[in-house]
Amino acid sequence: MPMPSGVGIFMKAVIMIKHIVCFRLKDNSEAECLKARDVLLSMKGNVPLLRDIEVGVDFLHSPRSYDVILQVVLDDEKALDDYQNDEYHCSVVKKYMHAVAESSVAIDYYL
């Protein structure tokens, strides 16, 4: 795994990854945003690779706003790869979010 610059060999064991996805929904009504939030949060307890999960719903609704944000913490790049292929994540969460999202952006970085 490539390490961020300035991280020594002794720090390797504590490096984790944060995976963030922002969704713009086709229907960004409060009810639809809350349903998307609930579907995303349903990964807690169903996707064992997740070390932490946080989901938020935008209240500002500016032209540049996204509607829902997902933030998860994973152990490492292998866990991120495994998460991307997790059965529950793919069959329930991705399937639903792909159906309701107009667009999304993501970022993954080392903690």
Secondary structure, 3 states (H helix, E strand, C coil): CCCCCCCCHHHHHHCCEEEEEEEEECCCCHHHHHHHHHHHHCCCCCCCCCCEEEEEECCCCCCCCCCEEEEEEECCHHHHHHHHCCHHHHHHHHHHHHHHEEEEEEEEEEC
